[in-house]
Amino acid sequence: MQRSLIYLALSIGMITVLVAIKLWIIPFSLWQLFPQNDLVSRLYEVFIMAMGGVTFLSFIVLGYIGKNTFHFEFIHHVTLHFLLQLPFAFHAFLQEISFDLNGYLSGMTIFSNGWSGLIAEPTRLIFMVYPWTDIFAIVASFVFLTIGRTIEIVDEDQSTKQRMRIKQKNKWAGKKETYGG
């Protein structure tokens, strides 16, 4: 349970940093550096695409550390990722029912809008269609999490040393069997 909470806190922290960069740091920097509106809008589209790529890479990293560092089983890890996707689902639910809470949850709505924008806006820019991009983005996040779970990083020097030890043990084991008789 404690490992799951640490993983969720790490994941939420990583996504929160990405949302803060997308919503505040990039627009503020572009506004300060470039006074022309047309150039800023084109650069902002490029940064949206880059942030989408970084977000999907972070899902791969989360998949890798969930399997290799936290040692989560697949179903447990997917459940935690589903919990991580709840702000996105909250945003999609509010947009689907067109329900406005008159500012009661405006901070949560801004965050969930930024969170959904991390993975849905690049998809919309690539395919140039709006319907089904939210579902595609959610499915893609699970696919990238699964890709991260399949990655294994092996040090080549360490693996050859381990193979040499195994061969050496087998060699000694073979000699013992030969001379043990």
Secondary structure, 3 states (H helix, E strand, C coil): CHHHHHHHHHHHHHHHHHHHHHHHHHHHHHHHHCCCHHHHHHHHHHHHHHHHHHHHHHHHHHHHHHHHCCCCCHHHHHHHHHHHCHHHHHHHHHHHHCCCCCCCCHHHHHHHHHHHHHHHHHHHHHHCCCCCHHHHHHHHHHHHHHHHHHCCCCCHHHHHHHHHHHHHHHHHHHHHHHHCC
